């Protein structure tokens, strides 16, 4: 009687493990960023957290910076290991695009706000890799 139940638990564990390992982007990242035009050799202009969640073929992304939340939707390119995201804070009419290069638990992004003429930079490290 216990053998089929153990087998079912093993199958569920393998399925969950495979799903988790198949989506390396999903998670919480500690981020810091430099405003467009800022010198990345200097101190960052902001710090916060970035949450990435898989939604079918897309990714929902949320930044929490200085108690403000910005949301976005992204597409991951497995070949180039890049996540491209359109983001917005509609209450402030602030929006733009960011492209992250995924390097294991690290991400490196370049972003362009709407009506911006130069780009900002953002880096992050996944929390479970700290």
Secondary structure by P-SEA (a helix, b strand, c coil): caaaaaaaaaaaaaaaaaaaaacccccccccccccccccccccccccbbbbbbbcccbbbbbbbcccbbbbbcccccccccbbbbbbbcccccccbbbbbbccccbbbbccccccccbbbbbbbbbcccc
